[in-house]
Amino acid sequence: MASPATATTPTAAPQVVTPEATRLIWLLLTAAFVAILNETTMSIAIPHLIDDFGITAVAAQWLTTAFMLTMAVVIPITGFLLQRFTTRAVFIAAMSLFSAGTTIALLAPTFEFLLAARVVQASGTAIMMPLLMTTLMTVIPAHARGRMMGRVSIVIAFAPAIGPTLSGLILDTLSWRWIFGIILPIALASLFVGSRWIRNIGETRRAPIDIASVVLSAFGFGGIVFGLSQIGGAEAHGGDSAAASASTASLVISLAIGVISLGIFVWRQLRLQRTDNALMDMRVFRVSNFTLCVIYLAVMSMAFFGAITILPLYAQGPLGMSALDSGLIVLPGAIAMGLAAPVVGRLYDRWGTKPLLIPGSILIVGTLWTFTTLTDSTPVWFLVLAQGLLSVGLALSFTPLFTASLGSLNPKMYSYGSAVVNTIQQVAGAAGIAVMITVMSSVSASEIAAGATESAAGAAGTRAAFFISAAIATLLLVGAPLIKKPADNDSAPVVGH
């Protein structure tokens, strides 16, 4: 066990929003937005990378898989990092990693360098969101958190949604390297300003690290996310039965390692938290409102990330649209979500969760069921309208969930709660993408084998994928009335005492 060091532990929030707090949150929002935006920019660039580096589509997909895998491994550790190291040190480390990764990606001479760059980028990105959410909960009073958390929702939902569109616009006129060339100056500016502005927040305490927990976390969350990324591998390898079998074996082994490691990880955290030495303190789940929010968020993340992945594929397949045009389909909804998020935050501060989550869940579930009617001749305006309604439903839901979940915890547990929320969202999003793509591919292949045209088969696969998503999301209608807004008194329940 490593020797403990001085740490930053959040204290109760102040009673007013100070100019310094506002400036700090905006700085963290900018840095997090750039980092999260980068997560989804590579998918559109894959054909260009295949040509430039002479690699296969399966190899190129590792740029996305490696990013998600690194996020899943690093995020669970952030609860410890935010306990042990100062706010300023964590920010500088996160943005330095992200900037270094972006620089390597910009100059990468080979595919291997680019892949390594994505891992370095993801390491910094994984730290930013828990840092932002923990800092917000610490410096913003309870009665104003909804308004500020609305801006966080923009980062989490808007940034990944516009990533493919931005990438498409760049690739239409410039090299794929400019995806990183445009992001790098903003990242470096955020690092410079943050290193000068950010002060250390909260009191300090000595926090040890349990190496066994780190290893178990990496194998647990990493194994599950990697296993999920292998779902559908048989379809990806076409008629190559040997490759398909290897992909299936990789899936089973990865998920088995992940589940077993995660079980041992949870058991170890339950033991270590008795002495406040857990890497991810499980006592946050003793607060029922937090647990409900996390479950709700997991279901919603599966639907959200699955939908923004499937819709462009559907547009490029059955509808025959270009990569840029397919990315533009989700842009109006992303903009609507970005514009709605601050308003939703203010409504949350005034009215609480139910007036937002109930209509939000109805919009989400209703839109997903509408997507089960798509055909190979569905008009584009219908997709744009439906995606817009889905985005509004998500905007009504993200802010209340983030704010109510962390607001239900004692300030001591903010860092652990942030790590849990972001880990669950990452794993659930990976699961949603994997399941929907697998269902879409399998059904499409079956339809083609039965004699259907490629466009009709693609539409059938899309309907089947959204049927699964809509069926799962229907659970949101049950959960929405159960989630409550914590009292605006900065005195959340104390867990672990």
C-alpha positions as CSV (number, residue, x, y, z in Angstrom):
1,M,0.0,0.0,0.0
2,A,1.4,3.4,-1.0
3,S,2.1,6.0,1.7
4,P,-0.8,8.4,2.2
5,A,-0.5,12.0,1.1
6,T,-2.4,15.3,1.6
7,A,-5.8,15.4,0.0
8,T,-8.7,17.7,-0.8
9,T,-12.0,16.7,0.8
10,P,-15.1,18.7,-0.1
11,T,-16.8,20.7,2.6
12,A,-20.3,22.1,2.7
13,A,-21.1,24.5,-0.1
14,P,-21.3,28.3,0.6
15,Q,-24.6,30.1,0.7
16,V,-24.0,32.3,-2.4
17,V,-22.5,31.9,-5.8
18,T,-19.4,33.9,-5.8
19,P,-17.7,35.4,-8.9
20,E,-14.7,33.2,-8.3
21,A,-16.9,30.1,-8.2
22,T,-18.6,31.1,-11.4
23,R,-15.3,31.6,-13.1
24,L,-14.0,28.3,-11.9
25,I,-17.0,26.4,-13.1
26,W,-16.9,28.0,-16.5
27,L,-13.3,27.1,-16.9
28,L,-13.9,23.5,-15.9
29,L,-16.9,23.4,-18.3
30,T,-14.8,24.6,-21.2
31,A,-12.1,22.0,-20.5
32,A,-14.6,19.2,-20.0
33,F,-16.5,20.2,-23.2
34,V,-13.4,19.9,-25.3
35,A,-12.4,16.6,-23.7
36,I,-15.8,15.0,-24.1
37,L,-16.3,16.4,-27.6
38,N,-13.2,14.5,-28.7
39,E,-14.7,11.2,-27.6
40,T,-17.0,10.8,-30.6
41,T,-15.0,12.6,-33.4
42,M,-13.1,9.5,-34.6
43,S,-16.1,7.4,-35.9
44,I,-16.6,9.5,-39.0
45,A,-12.8,9.6,-39.7
46,I,-12.3,5.8,-39.9
47,P,-12.5,5.5,-43.7
48,H,-9.8,8.2,-44.0
49,L,-7.6,6.5,-41.5
50,I,-8.0,3.2,-43.3
51,D,-6.7,4.8,-46.5
52,D,-3.9,6.8,-44.8
53,F,-2.4,4.0,-42.7
54,G,-3.4,1.0,-44.8
55,I,-5.3,-0.7,-41.9
56,T,-8.4,-2.8,-41.7
57,A,-11.8,-1.5,-40.5
58,V,-11.6,-3.8,-37.4
59,A,-8.2,-2.3,-36.5
60,A,-9.4,1.3,-37.0
61,Q,-12.4,0.7,-34.7
62,W,-9.8,0.2,-31.9
63,L,-9.5,4.0,-31.8
64,T,-13.0,4.2,-30.4
65,T,-12.7,0.9,-28.4
66,A,-9.4,1.9,-26.7
67,F,-10.9,5.3,-25.8
68,M,-13.9,3.8,-24.1
69,L,-11.8,1.1,-22.5
70,T,-9.4,3.6,-20.9
71,M,-12.3,5.8,-19.7
72,A,-13.9,2.7,-18.0
73,V,-10.6,1.9,-16.3
74,V,-9.6,5.4,-15.1
75,I,-13.0,6.8,-14.0
76,P,-13.4,4.5,-11.0
77,I,-10.0,5.7,-9.7
78,T,-11.1,9.4,-9.7
79,G,-12.9,9.1,-6.4
80,F,-9.5,8.3,-4.8
81,L,-7.7,11.0,-6.9
82,L,-10.1,13.7,-5.8
83,Q,-9.7,12.7,-2.2
84,R,-5.9,12.5,-2.2
85,F,-4.7,15.3,-4.5
86,T,-5.6,19.0,-4.6
87,T,-8.1,20.4,-7.1
88,R,-5.4,22.3,-8.9
89,A,-3.1,19.3,-9.2
90,V,-5.9,17.1,-10.5
91,F,-6.9,19.7,-13.1
92,I,-3.4,20.2,-14.3
93,A,-2.8,16.4,-14.6
94,A,-6.0,15.9,-16.5
95,M,-5.5,18.7,-19.0
96,S,-1.8,17.9,-19.4
97,L,-2.7,14.3,-20.3
98,F,-5.4,15.4,-22.7
99,S,-3.1,18.0,-24.3
100,A,-0.2,15.6,-24.6
101,G,-2.5,12.9,-26.2
102,T,-3.9,15.5,-28.6
103,T,-0.4,16.6,-29.7
104,I,0.7,13.0,-30.2
105,A,-2.4,12.3,-32.3
106,L,-1.9,15.4,-34.4
107,L,1.7,14.4,-35.3
108,A,1.2,10.6,-35.2
109,P,3.4,9.0,-38.0
110,T,1.8,5.6,-37.6
111,F,-1.5,4.0,-36.5
112,E,0.1,2.7,-33.4
113,F,1.1,6.2,-32.3
114,L,-2.4,7.4,-33.0
115,L,-3.9,4.6,-30.9
116,A,-1.5,5.4,-28.0
117,A,-2.5,9.0,-28.3
118,R,-6.2,8.1,-27.9
119,V,-5.3,6.2,-24.7
120,V,-3.5,9.2,-23.3
121,Q,-6.3,11.5,-24.3
122,A,-8.9,9.3,-22.6
123,S,-6.9,9.2,-19.4
124,G,-7.3,13.0,-19.1
125,T,-10.9,13.0,-20.2
126,A,-11.9,10.4,-17.6
127,I,-10.7,12.7,-14.8
128,M,-12.4,15.9,-16.0
129,M,-16.1,15.0,-15.6
130,P,-15.8,13.8,-12.0
131,L,-13.6,16.8,-11.2
132,L,-16.2,19.2,-12.7
133,M,-19.1,17.6,-10.9
134,T,-17.3,17.3,-7.5
135,T,-16.1,20.9,-7.7
136,L,-19.6,22.2,-8.6
137,M,-21.2,20.4,-5.7
138,T,-18.5,21.9,-3.4
139,V,-18.5,25.6,-4.4
140,I,-22.2,26.1,-5.5
141,P,-25.0,26.3,-2.9
142,A,-27.8,23.8,-3.1
143,H,-30.4,26.2,-4.2
144,A,-28.4,27.1,-7.3
145,R,-27.0,23.7,-8.3
146,G,-29.7,22.9,-10.9
147,R,-28.8,26.0,-12.9
148,M,-25.1,25.1,-12.9
149,M,-25.7,21.4,-13.4
150,G,-27.7,22.3,-16.5
151,R,-24.5,23.5,-18.0
152,V,-22.8,20.2,-17.1
153,S,-25.6,18.5,-19.0
154,I,-24.6,20.4,-22.1
155,V,-21.1,19.0,-21.8
156,I,-22.3,15.4,-21.2
157,A,-25.0,15.3,-23.9
158,F,-24.3,18.1,-26.4
159,A,-20.6,17.5,-26.8
160,P,-20.7,13.9,-27.9
161,A,-23.7,14.5,-30.1
162,I,-22.0,17.2,-32.2
163,G,-18.6,15.3,-32.4
164,P,-19.5,13.4,-35.5
165,T,-20.9,16.5,-37.2
166,L,-17.8,18.6,-36.4
167,S,-15.6,15.7,-37.7
168,G,-17.6,15.5,-40.9
169,L,-17.3,19.2,-41.6
170,I,-13.6,19.1,-41.0
171,L,-13.1,16.0,-43.2
172,D,-15.0,17.6,-46.1
173,T,-12.2,20.1,-46.6
174,L,-9.2,19.2,-44.4
175,S,-7.1,16.2,-43.3
176,W,-8.2,14.1,-40.3
177,R,-5.3,15.6,-38.4
178,W,-7.2,18.9,-38.1
179,I,-9.7,17.2,-35.8
180,F,-6.9,17.4,-33.3
181,G,-5.3,20.6,-34.6
182,I,-8.5,22.6,-33.9
183,I,-8.9,21.0,-30.4
184,L,-5.3,21.4,-29.3
185,P,-5.1,25.2,-28.9
186,I,-8.3,25.3,-26.9
187,A,-6.9,22.5,-24.6
188,L,-3.6,24.3,-24.1
189,A,-5.4,27.6,-23.4
190,S,-7.6,25.9,-20.8
191,L,-4.5,24.3,-19.2
192,F,-2.6,27.7,-19.0
193,V,-5.6,29.6,-17.6
194,G,-6.5,26.9,-15.2
195,S,-3.0,26.6,-13.8
196,R,-3.1,30.3,-12.9
197,W,-6.8,30.6,-11.8
198,I,-7.7,27.4,-10.0
199,R,-7.3,27.4,-6.2
200,N,-7.5,24.4,-4.0
201,I,-11.0,23.7,-2.7
202,G,-12.0,22.1,0.6
203,E,-10.2,20.7,3.5
204,T,-7.4,18.1,3.2
205,R,-7.1,14.6,4.5
206,R,-4.7,11.7,4.2
207,A,-6.0,9.1,1.7
208,P,-4.1,5.8,1.0
209,I,-4.5,3.8,-2.2
210,D,-5.1,0.0,-2.4
211,I,-3.2,-1.3,-5.4
212,A,-5.3,-4.5,-5.4
213,S,-8.4,-2.4,-5.8
214,V,-6.9,-0.5,-8.8
215,V,-6.0,-3.8,-10.5
216,L,-9.4,-5.3,-9.8
217,S,-11.2,-2.1,-11.0
218,A,-9.1,-2.2,-14.3
219,F,-10.0,-5.9,-15.0
220,G,-13.6,-5.5,-13.8
221,F,-14.8,-2.3,-15.6
222,G,-12.2,-2.7,-18.5
223,G,-13.2,-6.4,-19.1
224,I,-16.9,-5.6,-19.2
225,V,-16.5,-2.6,-21.6
226,F,-14.1,-4.6,-23.8
227,G,-16.4,-7.6,-23.9
228,L,-19.3,-5.3,-24.8
229,S,-17.3,-3.9,-27.6
230,Q,-16.8,-7.4,-29.0
231,I,-20.5,-8.0,-29.3
232,G,-21.4,-8.3,-33.0
233,G,-17.9,-9.3,-33.9
234,A,-19.1,-12.3,-35.9
235,E,-21.0,-10.0,-38.2
236,A,-18.0,-7.7,-38.5
237,H,-15.9,-10.6,-39.8
238,G,-18.4,-11.6,-42.4
239,G,-17.8,-15.1,-43.7
240,D,-14.5,-15.6,-41.9
241,S,-15.6,-18.3,-39.5
242,A,-12.3,-18.6,-37.7
243,A,-12.2,-14.8,-37.0
244,A,-15.8,-14.9,-35.9
245,S,-15.1,-17.7,-33.5
246,A,-12.1,-15.9,-32.1
247,S,-14.3,-12.8,-31.6
248,T,-16.9,-14.8,-29.8
249,A,-14.3,-16.4,-27.5
250,S,-12.8,-13.0,-26.8
251,L,-16.3,-11.7,-25.9
252,V,-17.1,-14.5,-23.5
253,I,-13.6,-14.5,-21.8
254,S,-13.6,-10.7,-21.4
255,L,-17.1,-10.5,-19.9
256,A,-16.3,-13.4,-17.6
257,I,-13.1,-11.8,-16.3
258,G,-14.9,-8.5,-16.0
259,V,-17.8,-9.8,-14.0
260,I,-15.6,-11.9,-11.7
261,S,-13.2,-9.1,-11.1
262,L,-16.0,-6.6,-10.5
263,G,-17.5,-8.9,-7.9
264,I,-14.2,-9.2,-6.0
265,F,-13.7,-5.5,-6.4
266,V,-17.0,-4.7,-4.8
267,W,-16.3,-7.2,-2.0
268,R,-12.9,-5.5,-1.3
269,Q,-14.4,-2.0,-1.3
270,L,-17.0,-3.1,1.3
271,R,-14.1,-4.2,3.6
272,L,-11.9,-1.2,3.0
273,Q,-14.6,1.4,3.5
274,R,-14.8,0.3,7.1
275,T,-11.6,2.3,7.6
276,D,-12.3,4.9,4.9
277,N,-9.7,3.3,2.6
278,A,-11.9,2.2,-0.3
279,L,-11.0,3.2,-3.9
280,M,-14.7,3.6,-4.7
281,D,-16.7,3.9,-1.5
282,M,-19.9,1.8,-1.8
283,R,-21.7,3.5,1.1
284,V,-23.1,6.0,-1.5
285,F,-25.6,3.2,-2.4
286,R,-27.0,3.3,1.2
287,V,-28.8,6.5,0.1
288,S,-31.9,5.3,-1.8
289,N,-32.4,8.5,-3.8
290,F,-28.8,8.3,-5.1
291,T,-29.3,4.6,-6.1
292,L,-32.5,5.3,-7.9
293,C,-30.9,8.2,-9.8
294,V,-28.0,6.0,-10.9
295,I,-30.3,3.2,-12.1
296,Y,-32.4,5.7,-14.0
297,L,-29.3,7.3,-15.5
298,A,-28.0,3.9,-16.6
299,V,-31.2,3.1,-18.5
300,M,-31.3,6.5,-20.1
301,S,-27.6,6.4,-21.1
302,M,-28.2,3.1,-22.9
303,A,-31.0,4.7,-24.9
304,F,-29.1,7.9,-25.6
305,F,-25.8,6.6,-26.8
306,G,-27.4,3.8,-28.7
307,A,-29.7,6.2,-30.5
308,I,-27.0,8.7,-31.5
309,T,-25.0,5.8,-32.9
310,I,-27.7,3.9,-34.7
311,L,-29.4,6.9,-36.4
312,P,-26.4,8.0,-38.5
313,L,-25.8,4.3,-39.5
314,Y,-29.5,4.1,-40.5
315,A,-29.2,7.3,-42.5
316,Q,-26.0,6.2,-44.3
317,G,-27.4,2.7,-45.0
318,P,-31.2,2.4,-45.9
319,L,-31.5,6.2,-46.7
320,G,-28.2,6.4,-48.6
321,M,-27.1,9.7,-47.0
322,S,-23.5,10.9,-46.8
323,A,-21.5,10.7,-43.5
324,L,-21.7,14.5,-43.1
325,D,-25.5,14.7,-43.8
326,S,-26.1,11.7,-41.4
327,G,-24.2,13.5,-38.7
328,L,-26.3,16.7,-39.3
329,I,-29.5,14.7,-38.5
330,V,-28.6,14.7,-34.8
331,L,-27.3,18.3,-34.8
332,P,-30.7,20.1,-34.3
333,G,-31.5,17.9,-31.4
334,A,-28.1,18.5,-29.9
335,I,-28.6,22.2,-30.2
336,A,-32.1,22.0,-28.7
337,M,-30.6,20.0,-25.8
338,G,-27.9,22.6,-25.3
339,L,-30.4,25.5,-25.3
340,A,-32.8,23.7,-23.0
341,A,-30.3,22.6,-20.3
342,P,-29.8,25.9,-18.5
343,V,-33.6,26.5,-18.5
344,V,-34.2,23.0,-17.1
345,G,-31.6,23.7,-14.4
346,R,-33.6,26.8,-13.2
347,L,-36.8,24.8,-13.3
348,Y,-35.2,22.1,-11.2
349,D,-34.1,24.7,-8.6
350,R,-37.6,25.9,-8.3
351,W,-39.9,22.9,-8.8
352,G,-37.7,19.8,-8.2
353,T,-37.5,16.5,-10.1
354,K,-41.0,15.3,-10.9
355,P,-42.2,18.1,-13.2
356,L,-39.1,17.5,-15.3
357,L,-38.5,13.7,-15.1
358,I,-42.1,12.6,-15.7
359,P,-42.6,14.6,-19.0
360,G,-38.9,13.9,-20.0
361,S,-39.4,10.1,-19.6
362,I,-42.6,10.2,-21.6
363,L,-40.8,12.0,-24.5
364,I,-37.9,9.6,-24.4
365,V,-40.0,6.5,-24.3
366,G,-42.5,7.8,-26.9
367,T,-39.8,8.8,-29.3
368,L,-38.0,5.5,-29.1
369,W,-41.2,3.6,-29.8
370,T,-41.7,5.9,-32.8
371,F,-38.3,4.9,-34.1
372,T,-39.6,1.3,-34.3
373,T,-41.7,2.4,-37.3
374,L,-38.7,3.5,-39.5
375,T,-38.6,2.2,-43.1
376,D,-36.2,2.6,-46.0
377,S,-38.3,5.6,-47.2
378,T,-38.8,7.5,-44.0
379,P,-38.5,11.3,-44.7
380,V,-35.5,13.1,-43.3
381,W,-37.6,15.7,-41.6
382,F,-39.3,13.0,-39.6
383,L,-35.9,11.8,-38.2
384,V,-34.9,15.4,-37.4
385,L,-38.2,16.1,-35.6
386,A,-38.1,12.8,-33.7
387,Q,-34.4,13.2,-32.7
388,G,-35.3,16.7,-31.5
389,L,-38.1,15.5,-29.3
390,L,-35.8,12.8,-27.9
391,S,-33.2,15.4,-27.1
392,V,-35.7,17.6,-25.3
393,G,-36.7,14.6,-23.2
394,L,-33.1,13.9,-22.4
395,A,-32.5,17.6,-21.5
396,L,-35.4,17.4,-19.1
397,S,-33.8,14.4,-17.4
398,F,-30.0,14.7,-17.3
399,T,-29.9,17.8,-15.1
400,P,-32.4,16.6,-12.4
401,L,-30.6,13.2,-12.3
402,F,-27.1,14.6,-11.9
403,T,-28.1,17.2,-9.3
404,A,-30.4,15.0,-7.3
405,S,-28.0,12.1,-7.2
406,L,-25.0,14.0,-5.8
407,G,-27.1,16.3,-3.8
408,S,-28.4,13.3,-1.9
409,L,-24.9,12.6,-0.5
410,N,-22.9,14.0,2.3
411,P,-20.2,16.4,1.0
412,K,-17.5,13.8,2.1
413,M,-18.9,11.4,-0.6
414,Y,-19.1,13.8,-3.5
415,S,-16.0,12.5,-5.2
416,Y,-17.0,8.9,-4.8
417,G,-20.5,9.7,-6.0
418,S,-19.2,11.5,-9.1
419,A,-16.9,8.5,-9.9
420,V,-19.9,6.1,-9.6
421,V,-22.2,8.3,-11.8
422,N,-19.6,8.7,-14.5
423,T,-18.6,5.1,-14.5
424,I,-22.2,3.8,-14.7
425,Q,-22.9,6.2,-17.5
426,Q,-19.8,5.0,-19.5
427,V,-20.5,1.3,-19.0
428,A,-24.2,1.7,-19.7
429,G,-23.5,3.8,-22.8
430,A,-21.1,1.1,-24.1
431,A,-23.7,-1.6,-23.4
432,G,-26.4,0.4,-25.3
433,I,-24.2,0.9,-28.3
434,A,-23.1,-2.8,-28.4
435,V,-26.5,-4.3,-28.0
436,M,-28.2,-2.0,-30.5
437,I,-25.5,-2.5,-33.2
438,T,-25.6,-6.2,-32.7
439,V,-29.3,-6.5,-33.0
440,M,-29.3,-4.2,-36.0
441,S,-26.6,-6.2,-37.8
442,S,-28.1,-9.6,-36.9
443,V,-31.6,-8.8,-38.1
444,S,-30.3,-7.1,-41.2
445,A,-28.2,-10.2,-42.1
446,S,-31.2,-12.4,-41.6
447,E,-33.4,-10.3,-43.8
448,I,-30.9,-10.3,-46.6
449,A,-30.6,-14.1,-46.3
450,A,-34.4,-14.2,-46.7
451,G,-34.2,-12.2,-49.9
452,A,-34.8,-8.7,-48.8
453,T,-33.0,-5.7,-50.4
454,E,-30.1,-4.1,-48.5
455,S,-32.1,-1.0,-47.7
456,A,-35.2,-2.9,-46.5
457,A,-33.0,-5.2,-44.5
458,G,-31.2,-2.2,-42.9
459,A,-34.5,-0.6,-42.0
460,A,-35.7,-3.9,-40.4
461,G,-32.5,-4.1,-38.4
462,T,-32.9,-0.5,-37.2
463,R,-36.5,-1.1,-36.1
464,A,-35.4,-4.2,-34.2
465,A,-32.6,-2.3,-32.4
466,F,-35.0,0.5,-31.4
467,F,-37.5,-2.0,-30.2
468,I,-35.0,-3.3,-27.7
469,S,-34.0,0.3,-26.7
470,A,-37.7,1.3,-26.3
471,A,-38.5,-1.7,-24.2
472,I,-35.7,-1.1,-21.8
473,A,-36.4,2.7,-21.7
474,T,-40.1,2.0,-20.7
475,L,-38.7,1.4,-17.2
476,L,-38.1,5.1,-17.0
477,L,-41.8,5.7,-16.7
478,V,-41.8,3.7,-13.4
479,G,-38.7,5.4,-12.0
480,A,-39.5,9.0,-12.8
481,P,-42.1,9.6,-10.0
482,L,-39.8,7.9,-7.4
483,I,-36.8,10.3,-7.6
484,K,-36.9,13.2,-5.2
485,K,-35.1,16.5,-5.0
486,P,-32.9,16.8,-1.8
487,A,-33.6,19.6,0.6
488,D,-31.8,22.9,-0.3
489,N,-30.0,23.0,3.0
490,D,-26.6,21.5,2.1
491,S,-27.1,18.9,4.8
492,A,-27.4,15.7,2.9
493,P,-27.6,12.4,4.7
494,V,-24.3,11.3,6.3
495,V,-23.3,7.8,5.1
496,G,-20.8,5.6,6.8
497,H,-21.1,7.0,10.3
